Amino acid sequence: MNKLQSLDDFVKVHGVLLAAAGIPQSLYKLLFQKLSSDTFDGGHYLQIEPIEDGRQRRLLSTSGFIAKHSNLFLVDHAWTFRLSDAYKQLCEVPGLAERMAALMCVDVDLDSATEQEGEEDSSKLSAVEIVEREMCKVKEGQDYTRWLELEELDVDDHMLVSLDLPSKFPNLLALSLCGNNLSDVEVVSKEVTRLNNLKALWLNNNPVLENSNSEAAIIQGCPSLEICNSKFTSNYGEWALGFCGGIYDKDNADCAHQRDHPLETVTSLDLSNRSIRNLMNKAFNPEEITSLSYLNLRGNPLDQNCLSDLFQLLKRFSCLHSLEVDIPGPLGESAAEIVEALPNLSLLNGVNTSKIMESGKSVVDSMLQPRFPKWTAGEPLTDRVINAMWLYLMTYRLADEEKIDETSVWYVMDELGSALRHSDKPNFRVSPFLYMPEGNLASAMSYSILWPIDDVREGDECTRDYLFGIGEEKQRSARLTAWFHTPKNYFIKEYEKYKNKLQSIKIASPVQGSSITSSLFCGEGRALRVYADIPQVEEYLTRPEFVITTEPKDADIIWTSMQIDKETKKATGINDEQYINQFPFEACVVMKHHLAETIQKAHGLVEWLQPTYNLETQLSHLIGDFHIREIENLDNLWILKPWNMARTIDTTINSNLSAIIRLMETGPKICQKYIEHPALFKGRKFDLRYIVLVRSIEPLEIFLAEVFWVRLANNTYTLEKHSFDQYETHFTVMNYRGKLNHMNTPEFVKEFEKEHEVKWLDIHSRIRNMIKSAFEAAAAVHPEMHHSKSRAMYGVDVMLDSHFQPKLLEITYCPDCTRAVTYDTEAVVGGGETVKGKEFYNYIFGCLFLNETNHVSQL
C-alpha cells in the first residue's frame, strides 16, 4: 500500500489500534494531521519543571486553558528496546546513557560532588578542636554545653575515650557521633553511660550498630536517654516530644528555665518512624500538649496499646484536626472506621474526612512518597539508568495476523512525556500508538499519544494514571509500590498471615493402594493402534504390540502434544473409550502458578519448593516477604516466570522491587526466590530432567524412568549483576538457544561425585521423595484429575542447591525427549545396564500400557 492519503485510509488501517488506545473519535483527524506532518508541538502548551531538589520533574500547562478532548500531542520514544538488550545498548549506543541519565534525574556527577565535599571537609575542625572550642566557651562564662555534634570526623573507639566527654561536658543533653568509626560496643557504652543527663544520642552510620545488641546495651546503661539513633526509647518523654515538636534543637537544648508546661505551644508533632511501641506516656497527653492540631504517627508499631485505648487517648486532644497514620495499621484496617472513631478530625492522611465517609474507603493515603533512584559515588551512568528506568518504562507487544511476538518491547517516552507524574485523578491520558504510514507493519513507527481527559488551566500540573484501568481487583494499591513508598507494615502483616496459614497446613498424603491398571494388550489379539503427532513416537515405537495409525478416530491410544478438549474430540472423532496421554485438570501441576498452589495446599511450606508467589493474586505477600528479607539483610534476588511458557521465554532475574512489579505488565507470572547458590559442575550451573510416568491418580501409581539427563549452562556461574541477562550463564536449556553441550549422565555423575565428594545415590533418593511428594499433592488436592483412560508422561526439572538439596523447578506436559532417543547410556540407578535411546518409547509405552517395569521404578 502507498502512503496513506486520507483520513478514511488512516482509520481503516489503524482502527483496531485507535480503539485499543482509547483515543476519542473527535481527535482522529488531528492525530492524522500531526502524524503525517511529524508535528511535535507539546512544548508550545506544556513546560517541564524540576522539583524535589532536582530528583524529579513535572509537567505544567502554560497555555491558558485546554478543554477536555480538545487537543492531542505526539510524544516521541527516546529509547525502545528488548529487556535483554538494555544494558548492551546503554554501553554501545553513543549518547544514550547520558540522555537517559539526564531524563531520569540520575546524571549528577557524584565524583565531583564528593571532591567538593572533600575540599570543604579539609577546612572542618577536627573532633579535638571542636571539643576545645566548646571548652573555651565554658571558661569564658558562657552557658554549659548541652548539645554537641561530632559528625563524620573519623572518631574511633580510642579517640572517643581520649576526648573524655563526660568529664568535660557533664550537663550534655544531646550528642551526635554519626558517620564515624566507632565499633566496640563496650567502649561506646562505657563512655555514654557516664553522661548522666543525656537525652539524645545518634550513632547512625557507625560500625558499632552492626552488632544487633549494641542499642539495647547503650539504652540499658542510660536511663535518662529518650532518643537513640533517631528512635524513641521506652523512656521517652517531654524532651523527645519537644525535639520532634521543634522546641529543642542545637541552639535551644533545654527549656528548664521556661514555664512548667513547655509542650503547650506545640501545634504540629511529627512522630513518624520513631519506633514508638507505647503511646501512653506521661508527656503525651492533652494537659501537656494543649494546642496539638496535627499529628503524624506513621511507621510506629504501637503494639503495646490496644485499639480502644489509642482512640480514647486521641479523642482527648480537642484541637487535633489532622492525623496521619498507616492504613492498615495500629488504628485499624479502615479509614472510614478511624474517622468514625475520631469525629473531630478534618483530615486523615491529607484527605478530607467528609469525602472518606462519602466513599466509604478502607485505605486512604494521599501522602505516598515517591521512590527516587539511589546510586553510589562513581557508579557508571549505565548502572544508574538500569536501576532508575523502572520508574519511567512503558511496554507493548507486537502482533500481526499470524502470531503475537513472544518478547515484549519496553520504551521510555521523551523528556516531555516522562515528566508526567502520577495521579489517581489525572487530567491527561497517554497511550502507545503504532503509526503505519504505508499501511503495513514494515513501515511502522512508535509514538505515545497524549490528550486531556479533563479541562486543564494555566499553571495546572499535567498528570496521568500510571495504572490506568487497573482497580483494586487487580491489586492497584500493591502495584503502586513500584513508584511509591507504600506502608511496609501492611505488606509485612499480609505476608506473615499467609506464612502462618501455610505453616499450619497438614494434609495426609493419598493412600497408595494396589495397582488398578492392567495391560491393554490381550495376548494373541491385535496390536494396539497408536495415533501420534510426535515424529519421534512414529519413528521409535517399534514393538509388535503397537502399530501406528494416521487416523485419531481409529486409535486405541492418542499420544499428542496438543491439549484434547471437547472441540478437539468433536473435530477429530476421538471418543471417551480411547486412551489419551493426558489427565483431566493436569494444569494443577504443569502450569507454574498452579503447581506452587497445589504443593502449598497439600504440604504448606516445603524445603524443596522455593518461596513462590502468583503475582496476579499474591503481590502483597511477595512485597511483604521482600521487605522482611530487606530488613534482615537477606539476599533478595528473584526469578519471574510466565505461567505457561517454555524455553525461558519472558523469564527474568531481578532484585529491584519496582522492576518485579512492573514486569507483571508483560503477562501473568510467578515470582520465585532465585536459587542464588546452586550446586555447580565445574563452575557452571546445571539442572536435571527426569521422566515421570503416571498410570493412575487414585490410587496413585507413578514411575520414575531410570534414565535422566543433565542440562548444563555454557558459561561459568556468577552473581555479577550484569550477568542476569546472559542466557548461557543463568539458564541451562540450550536446545533452542546457545550451544548444546551434551554430557552422558554416568560421566556427569562420576565427575560430580568426585568434585563434591558426595554419593549420588543419596541425592537421587531425596529427588525421588520430592517427586513423589509433588504428585501426592496433586492427587490429594485434585482427585478429579483421575481418569481411567488417562496415562501420561511428564518431564520434571530439578536443581540442587549448594547443600545438594533438590529443588523442584517445574513439571512439563509431553516433554521434549530428543536426547532420550538420541543417546545410549548406562542407568546410574537400578540395574546399571545399558539403555538404548532407540528403545526409549518402547519401554515408556510398555510401562504405561502393558504394565511393565523395564528401566523404570515405582515411586
N, C-alpha and C positions, 0 to 999 in steps of 0.2 A: 504494500500500500504506500502511496506517495504521502508527502507531508500533509497533515490534517488541515483542511482548508476552511471548514465551517464549524460552528458551534454544534450542529447536529452530528457531524462526524466525531467530534470530540466526545460528546456524551455517549454516542453509540459504542465507541472503543473503550471508554473509561467508566461506563455506567455502574459496573459492579464495584469498582474502586471508589467512585464518588459516594455510593450508598454506604459502603463499609466505613468510609472516613467520616460520614455524618455531616458532610458539607451541605448547607441549605441550598435548595434549587435556585433561589434568588441570586446566589453568588456564582453560579456555574459560568455565566457569561464573563464576569470579571475575572474569574480564575483562568479561563481560556485565554483571555487577552493578556494577562500578566505572564502566563506560562509561555505563550507564543512570542512575546517580546522580551522575555527574560527580565522582568521588572522586579527589582528588589527595592521597594520604597518604604519599608518599615521604619527606616531611620528618620523619615520625614514626620512621623507621627509618634514615635516611641524613642525613649532615651535610656541608655544603660547608666546605672549609678552604683558605685562601690559602697558597700556597707560592712558592718561587723569588723571594723578595723582592716578592711581590705580582704577579708577571708571569704566574702560572698559578694554577688552583685544582684541587683534587682532591676526591673524594667518599669519605667514610668511613662504615662501618657503625657504628651506635650502639645497636643493639637486641639485644645479647646473641648470638643465633645465628639465622641464616636458612638453613634447609635448602635444598638444591638443588630447584628446581621447586616450592617451597612457597608462593611469593607472586609477585605482579607489581605493577608500579606504572605509572600513566599519567604520561607526560611531555608537557607542552604544547609547542606550537611557537610560539616567541616572535616569529618573523619568517618569513614564507613569500612567495616572490617568483619571478618570471621574471628571468633574469640581466640582460636588457637594461633592466629596471626598477629594479635595485638602488639605483643612485646617486640616481635621482629620488625613490624612496621615502624614503631616508635624509634627503634635503633637505626633503621635504614633509610627512611624517607626524610630527606633534608627539610628541616624546619618544623616537622610535625610535632615533635616532643615539645619544642619551645612554644608553639601556638597553643597546644593543648594545656600546657602548664599555666600559661597566662589566662586562658579561658576558665580553667578550674581553680584559679587563685592559689596555685602552689609554686609560683615562679620566683618567690622571694629568695634572694641569694643568701642562703643561711651561712655560707662560709664568710662572706663579707660582714654579715651581722655579727658573727662570732668574733671576727677580728676586731670590729669596733668595740664590742663589749670588752674584749680583752684589753684594748687600749685604755678604756675607762677604768677597768679593774686595776690596772697598774698604778693609777693615781689614787686608788682607795686606801684608806687607812687599814693597817693590819689589826688583828684582834687585840694585840698588846697595846697598840696606840689608842684604840677606841676605849679600852679599859682605863688607860692613863688619863685620857681626856675627861672621862666621867669622874675619875677620882679628883681631878683638878677642880671640877665644878663644886664638889662637896667641900673641898678645902677653902674655896672662895666664898663659902657661906650659902651657896645655893641649896635648894631642897635635895633631899636624898634621891638617888637614882632608883626609880621604881620600874622602869621599862628599859630593857637592854636588847639590842639586836646585833648579833654576831653571825651574820649570814654569808655563806659561800666565801669563807676566809681560810679554808684548809685547816680548820681546827681539828686536831686529832685527840685521842684519849690523853696523851701525855701533856699536850698544851692545855687542855681543859683543867687538868689538875694544877698545872703551874699558874694558871690565871687566878686561882683561889677566889672565885666569885663570891662564895658565901661569906668570907671574911670582909671583903671589900664592899659588898652590897647586901647587907643583912635584911634590908627592907624591900628587896626586889619582889615585884608582883608578876612581871611578865618577862620571859626570856625566850628569845628565838635563836636557835642554833641550826636553822635549816641549811641544807646543802653543804655540810661539812663531811669530815671523815671519821666521825665517831663510830666505834664498832664494838667496844666492850661494855656489855650491859652492866656489869658490876661497877665499873669505874663511873659510868654516867649516873647510875642510881645513887652511888655514894655521894657524888657531888651535888646533885639536885636535891636530894633529901635533906641536905644541910641548909637549904633555902626555906626556912620555916614558914614564910609568908607567901610563897609562890602560888599564884592563882592560875597562870597560863604558861605552858611550855610547848615549844614547837621544835621537834626533831625531824621533821619531814626531810626526805631525801638524804638520810644518813644510813650507812650500812647496819647500824645497830638495830634498825627496825626490821631487818630481815629475820631476826630472831622473833618468833611469834609470841614469846613470853615477855619480851622487853617492856612493852607498855604496862602490863599488869604489875611487873616488879617496881617500876617507877611510881605508878599511881599508889601502890600499897604503901610506899615509903613517904608519900607526900599527901597527908590527909587534907591539906588546905587546897590542893590542886583541883581546879574546876574545868580547865581545858587542857587536853593533852593531844598534841598532833592534830589540831583543828577539830577534835571530837570532844563532846562533853563527857566528863567523868560522872560517876554516880553521885559525886559530892557537889555537883554544880549548883549554883545559887545566884545571888544578886549580881556578883561580879561578871559571871559568864553571860547572864541575860543582858546586863548593861553593855558588855562588849558587843554583842550582836545587835543591840538597840542603838549603837552609836554613841553611848555615853563615855565609855572607856576606850582610850587609844594611846598612842605613844606620847602625845602631849598632855594627856589627862588620864593617868593610870589609876587615880584614887580619888574618890569623892567623899572621903571621911569627913571633910570639913563642910560638906553641904548638908542639906536637910535630911531628916530621918528617912524619907522615902525617895531615894534617888531615882527609882524607876517610874515615878508618877508622870514624868514628862514624855516618856516613850510612847509614840503613836504607831510606830511601824517596827515589827520584830521579825527578822528573817532567821529562823532556826533550822533551815533546810540542811540535810545531810550532816547532822551533828551526832548521829548515833544515839539519840535520846531513847531510852527504854522506859523511863518513868516520867510522865509529865506532872505528876502530883508532887509539887515541890513548894516549900515554904515561900520562896521568892516569886514563883509563877502563880500569882493569884490576883484577882481584880482589886484587892485592897492595896496592893503594891504597884500594879501597872494599871492605873485607873483610866488612862486615856487610850488604851490599845484599840486601834481600829483595823490594822492589817496584820495578819499572822500567817507565816509560811512554815508548815510542818512537814514538807516533802522530805522523803528519804530517811525518815526516822521509824524504827520498828515499833516503838511504843507498846512492846509486847508484855510489859508488866502492868498495864492498865486494861481494865475491861471496858467494853464499848460504852456502857451506860455511864460509867464514871467520867469518861472523857467528854461525853455530851453534857453532863451536868456541870463540869468544870468550865467548858467553853461558853455555856449559856450565861454564866455569871459575869462574863465580860460584856457589859451593857453597850459599850461603844464599838464592839467588834462587828464590822460590816463586810470585811473582805477576808476570805480564808483560802489558802492553797494547801491541798493535801493530795496524796496519792490515791487514785481510784482505779481499781480496788485497793484497799489499804486498811490501816488500823481503824478508820472510822466507818468501814463497811464497804460493800460491793457496789452501792448505787448512789449516784449523785443526787437523785431525787430524794432518797431517804435521808441523806445528810442535810439537805435543805429543809426538809420537814422537821428534823430534829433541832435545827438551829434557825428558827424563823426570823431572827434579827439580821441574818446575812443578806447583803445585796448582791455580792459577787462570790461565786465559787469557782476557783481556778480561772478567774478572769471572765467568766460568763455570767450574764445577768441571771439571777436565781428565778425570776419570773419566767424566763424562756426555758429554763431547765424543767420547771414544773409543767409548763405547757407541753413540752415534747416528751416528758417522762423519761428522759435519757438516763441510762445507767452510768455510763462512763463519759465524763466531760473533761477535756483537757485542751484548752486553747493555748497553753503555755509550753508546749513541747519545744525543746531547744534543738536547733538544727545540728546535725553531725557535721563536723569540719574535719577535713583530712589532716592526718598527723604525719610528720616526717622528721627525720633527724638531720643534723648538720652534715653537709657533704653528701647527702643521699642524691643519687642521679635523678634528673628530671623524669627519665623513663619510669623509674620505680614510683615516683610521686604520682605520676599520671595513672599508672596501673591501679594504685590504691584509691585514688580520688575519682576515677571515671565512673564508678557505680552510682555516684550521686548525680550523674548527668546523662548516662546512656539511655537510649531508647532502642527498640528492636522491631523487626518484622521478618517474615519468612516468605520467600519467593515461591510461586507455583505457576504452572502452565496447565494446559489441557490434560496432560498425561500424568503428572505427579507433583507432589509438594516437595520442595527442597528439604533434605534431611537436616541441614545445618542452618541455623538462624543467622540473620545479618544484624549486627549491632551498629549503632551510629551515634554521633554527637552532633547536635544542632550547632549552627554557627553562634557567634557571640551574642547576638540578639535573642535567638531562641533559647539559649542556655541560661539567660538571665531571668527567665520566667520562673518565679518561685511558686511553691505550692499553696493552695488554699482549698478548704473544704467547700467554700462558696466562691468559685473562681469567676472571673469576668471574661476570660478567654478560653478557647479550646484549641488544641493543637493536635494534628493527626498526620502520620506519614502518608505520602502520595507518590505513586509511580507514574510519571508522565511519559507517554509513548508517542512522540511527535510524528513518527512514521507508521503508527498503528500496530507495532509489533514489539515483543519483549527485547529484541536486539537493540532497539533504539531508546530503551527506557532510561530515564534519569530520575533520581530520587530527590524529593523535596519533603519538607513539612509545611503544612498549610495552617496558618494562624488566623483566627477570626473572633470577633467579640460575640459573646453569648449573653451579654448584659450591657446596658449603657455605661460608657466609660467617660469620665470627666477629666479635665486637665489636672495633673498632679496625682491622679489615682495610680496606685501600683497595679500593674498588669500581672495577673496570676493564672495558673492552670491547675487542674486537679491531677496530681501525679498518678492517681489510681482511679481514673475516670471509668465509671461503670462498675466499679468493684465496691460492693457493700459489705456489711459485717458477715453476711452469709458466706463470703469469700475471704474472711479474715482481714478485713480492711485495717483495723486498728493495729494488729500484729504486723502487717506488711509495711505500715508507716515507719516501723523500726529501721527500715533501710535508709531513711533520710533524717530521722529524728531520734532523740534520746527519749524513748518511751519508758514508763515506770518499770524498772528492773524487778522490783519486789513482786509485782503482779505475775510476771512470767516465771519467776523462780517458784512461787507458790503453785502455779499451774503444773509445772514440771514435777514438783515434789508430790502433789496429789496423784499425778499419773504414775510416778515411780512407785509410790506406796501401793497403788492398786495392782501393779504388775507383780510386786513382791509378795502380795497376798494370794496370788493365783496358785492353786494346786488341783489340777485336773488329772484324774487317773488315766494312764495310758490304756488304749483299747486292748482287750484280751485277744491274744493270738491263738485262735483255735486250730484244729487240724485242717488240712487243705480241703477246700471245697471245689477246687478246679480239677478238671480231668482232661486227658488228652483228647484233642479233636479228631485225631486220625484213628480210623477204625480198621486196624489190621490190614486185610486184603482189599479194603474198599478203595474207592477212587482217591486220587491225590486232592489235597486241599487247594482250591483256586485262590490265588492272591492277586489283588489289584494294587499296584504301587505306582505313585507318581514320582518316586525317587529312583533315579537310574541305577544307583548302587545296589538297591534291592533286586532290581530286574537282572543285574549282572551277576551278583554273588549269591543269591538264594538258589542253590543248585541241588538241594536234597530232593530225592524222588517223592517224598511225602507232600511236596508243594509244587504247584505249577502256576506260572504267571498267566494272567488273563488281562486283556485290554479293556474289558467292559466292567465297570464297577457293579452294575446290577447282577452280573453273573458270578461275582466273587463270594467266597466264604469269608475271606479276610480282606479288610480295607486297610492298607498301610499308606498313609498320606501325610504330607507336611501341611495340608490345609485343615482348617477347622471345619468339622462336619456339623452343620446346623439343619434346621427343618427345611430351609430353602434349598440347601445343597442336596439333601436327600431327595427332595421332590424333583429337582432338575436332573439328577443322575440315576434315579431309580433305586437308590440304596434303601434297604428295609431294616426293620428292627431285629431281624434274625441274623444279620451279618455281624461278624466280629470287627471291631474298629480299634485302631491303635491310639485311642484317647479315652479319658474318663470324663464323665459329666463334672462340671464345676472344678476341673483341674486348674482353673485360673487361680485357685486358692494357693497353689504352690508355684506356678510358672510365671505369674506376674509379680514383680518385685514387691509392690506395696502389700499385696495380699499375702505373700509368703511371710513377711515380717509379722503381719497381723495374725495370721494363723498360728505361728510359733508362739507369739506373745499370749494369745488367748489360751493356748494349751499349757504352756510351760512358764509363762511370766518372763522374768529376766533370766537369760541363759548366757553362759560364758562364750558359747560358740556362735552367737549372733551378735555382731557389733550393734551398739545403740543405733536404732533406725527409726526415722520419722517420715510419715506420709505428709509431704508439705501442703497438700490440698486440705488436710484436716488437722494436722498436728503441729502447725508452725509455732504456736505458743509454747508447746512442750520443748521444741528444739531451741527456741530463744532462751528459755529458762535454763536448759542444760548448758547452752553456750555460755551464759552469764556465770553459772556456777563454776564451770571449768576455768573461766577467766579469773574469777575471784581466787580460786585455789591454785592458780598458776599451772594448770594442766594444759597439755597440748590441745589445740582447737582446730585441727585440720580435718576437713570433711570431704566426702565424695558424693556428688549428686548424680543420680542415675534416673533416666526416664523409666516410667512404669514398665514399658513393654517394648523396648528397642534392644536389638542385639548389636554386637560388634562395637560396643562402647560409643555408639552414636550419641551425641549431645551429652556426653559424660564429662564432668569437670571436677577438679580438685581445688579446694579453696579454704582459706582460713579467715576470710573477710565476711563478717555477718551481713553487711549490706549486699555484697555480691551473692551470697547464698540466697537471700530473699529475692533479689532481682531476677535470679536465674529461674525462678518459678514462671516467669513470663514466657518462656520458650516451650512450655508444656508441662504436664503433670510429672512430678518426680518424687523419688525418695531422697532423703539426705541421711547418709550413713557415716558413722565415725570412721575415718580413714585408718587403716592399719599402718601406722607410721613406722613401726619396727617389725617388719615381716622377717621370717626366716629367709635367708638368701642362699643362692647356689653360686659359688664363685663370684660373689659380689653382685649378682643380678637377682631381680625379683622373679618369682615363678608362682604358678598355681597348678592345680591338679584337676583333670577332668575324669570323673567316674561315670560309669554307666549303671543305672538302676533299672531293674525290670519289675513291673508291678502286675501281678496276676489278679489280685483281689484286694479290695479295701476293707471288706467286712466278711470274714476276718481278714486281718492284714497279712498279705502274702507277698513279700518283696525279696528280691535277689540282687546281689552285687556282682557285677562281672569281675573276673579275676584280673583282666587286663585294664589298666588305666594308663593315662599318659600325662606327661609333664609339658607345660607350656611356659617357655622362657622368654623374658624380656631380652632385648638385644643390647641395651646399654647398662652400664653399671648404675646401681640404685643410688639415689641421692635425695636429700630433702632440701636441696638448694632451691630457693623459691622460684627461680626462673625455669626450673626443670618440669614443673607440673603440667605444662602444655606439651611436653615431649612424649609423644605416644610410646616410643620404643624404650623409654625409661620406666614409666609407671604402669604400662599395660602389657599384657602377656599374649594376647590373641593376635598372632601375626599371619593368620590365614588370609586376611583381607587387606591388611596394611603392613608395611615394613617387610623385612626379610624373614622367612620362616626357617629357623634352625632346629630341625627335628633331632631329638635325642631319644635313644631307645630307653625304655623305662628301667630295665635291670641295670644298665650302665649308670643311669642317674642315681638310682637307689644306692648302688655300691659306693659311688663317689660322695654322695650326700652323707652316708653313714660315716665315711672316713673323715670328711671335712668337719663334721659337727660332733663326732664321737657319740652317736645315738644308734638305737636299734630301730629299724624301720617298722618291724612288726608291732612295736609299742605304739608308734604313731598311727599305723594302719588300724589298730584296734580302736583307738579314740575316734578315728574317722568313721569307722563302721557304726559305732554307737551314736555318733552325731547324725549320720544319715538316717539311721533307724528312728531316732527321736523326731526328726523333721517329718517323716512320713506318718509316724504315730500321731503327731499333732494334726495333720490333715485328716486322718481317719477319725480322731476324737472330735474335732471342731466341725468337720464337714462330712458326716456319714453319708449324706446324699451323693457324695462322689461315687459311691459303689454302683457298679452296673455289671450284671453277669456276662454281658457281651463285650466288655472292655478288657483290653490287655495293652500295656503301654511301656515304652522305653523313655527314660528321662536322662538328660545329662546333668550331673551335679558338679558344680565348680567349688573347689575348696582351696583355701590358702592357709598356710601355717604362720603363726606369729613367731617372734624371736625365742619364745619358750617352747616352740613346737606344739602348741595347742592349735587344733584345727578351727577354722572359721568358715562358716557357710556363706558363700558369695551369692549364688543363685541356683535355681533349678530350671532347666530348659526342656521344653517340649520338642520331641523329634530332633535330637541334636545332630549336628554335622559329624558324620563318622568316617570322613575321608581317610584320616590317619589309621583308624581301626582296620580298614580294609586294605590299606596300602602296605603296612609293615608287619612282618612276622616278629614275634617277640617271645620271651620266656616269661611265664607267670611268676611274679615276685612272691605271691601268696598261693595257697592251695598246693597242688602237686609240683609246681615249678616246671611243668612240661612246656614244650614249645606250642604256642598258639599261632596258627597261621592266619594272616589277615584275610585271605580269601574265604576262610571258614567263619568269619565273624557273624554274618547274618544267619548262617546255618544253625549256630548254637544259640543265637538270640531267639530265633523262631522256635527252636527245639525247646527252650525253656518256657516260653510264653504259651505255646500252643500244643506241645507234646509232653509237657510236664517233665522235661529232662533237666539235669543239673550239671551238664558238661560245662566246665570253665566258668561256672557261677557258684555262689554260695548264698544260702538263705540268711537273711538278717533277722 
